[in-house]
């Protein structure tokens, strides 16, 4: 459904939100707890920081935190930087539309619309509510 970079971004942001009481979270910690390659994750995190989704601080007590409250950050905001939420053909055809549909188009169109709505309407807070008690493996 999501490309790997968008998935890593989403998992990292959800993890950071679940750790908000602990202060900034270091890339090394996120990478180790989520099983994501550190260098790859570091690049993803810096994209999220440049976009204003995360704030980063340097130094021994540095790391990443959400730039806004979790209830103001939609899942779409996180993933669209890496995998735009758009009408995609279920069969991955380049030119699939109402005018030139694939065999799955009319059924998939409804599902795709609901999926876009989910990402746009669901916030990070909606997902991590009650996640403080969950182990890091819950974010894998």
LINURJO-V796110 format. One record per residue. RES is the residue in one letter. SS is DSSP state (H for helix, E for strand, L for the rest). Layout:
BEGIN
res=RES ss=SS
res=RES ss=SS
END
This chain:
BEGIN
res=X ss=L
res=X ss=L
res=X ss=L
res=X ss=H
res=X ss=H
res=X ss=H
res=X ss=H
res=X ss=H
res=X ss=H
res=X ss=H
res=X ss=H
res=X ss=H
res=X ss=H
res=X ss=H
res=X ss=H
res=X ss=H
res=X ss=H
res=X ss=H
res=X ss=L
res=X ss=H
res=X ss=H
res=X ss=H
res=X ss=L
res=X ss=L
res=X ss=E
res=X ss=L
res=X ss=H
res=X ss=H
res=X ss=H
res=X ss=H
res=X ss=H
res=X ss=H
res=X ss=H
res=X ss=H
res=X ss=L
res=X ss=L
res=X ss=L
res=X ss=H
res=X ss=H
res=X ss=H
res=X ss=H
res=X ss=H
res=X ss=H
res=X ss=H
res=X ss=H
res=X ss=H
res=X ss=H
res=X ss=H
res=X ss=H
res=X ss=H
res=X ss=L
res=X ss=L
res=X ss=L
res=X ss=E
res=X ss=E
res=X ss=E
res=X ss=E
res=X ss=L
res=X ss=L
res=X ss=L
res=X ss=L
res=X ss=L
res=X ss=E
res=X ss=E
res=X ss=E
res=X ss=E
res=X ss=L
res=X ss=L
res=X ss=L
res=X ss=H
res=X ss=H
res=X ss=H
res=X ss=L
res=X ss=E
res=X ss=H
res=X ss=H
res=X ss=H
res=X ss=H
res=X ss=H
res=X ss=L
res=X ss=L
res=X ss=L
res=X ss=L
res=X ss=L
res=X ss=L
res=X ss=L
res=X ss=L
res=X ss=L
res=X ss=L
res=X ss=L
res=X ss=L
res=X ss=L
res=X ss=L
res=X ss=L
res=X ss=L
res=X ss=L
res=X ss=L
res=X ss=L
res=X ss=L
res=X ss=L
res=X ss=L
res=X ss=L
res=X ss=L
res=X ss=L
res=X ss=H
res=X ss=H
res=X ss=H
res=X ss=H
res=X ss=H
res=X ss=H
res=X ss=H
res=X ss=H
res=X ss=H
res=X ss=H
res=X ss=H
res=X ss=H
res=X ss=H
res=X ss=H
res=X ss=H
res=X ss=H
res=X ss=H
res=X ss=L
res=X ss=E
res=X ss=H
res=X ss=H
res=X ss=H
res=X ss=H
res=X ss=H
res=X ss=L
res=X ss=L
res=X ss=H
res=X ss=H
res=X ss=H
res=X ss=L
res=X ss=L
res=X ss=H
res=X ss=H
res=X ss=H
res=X ss=H
res=X ss=L
END
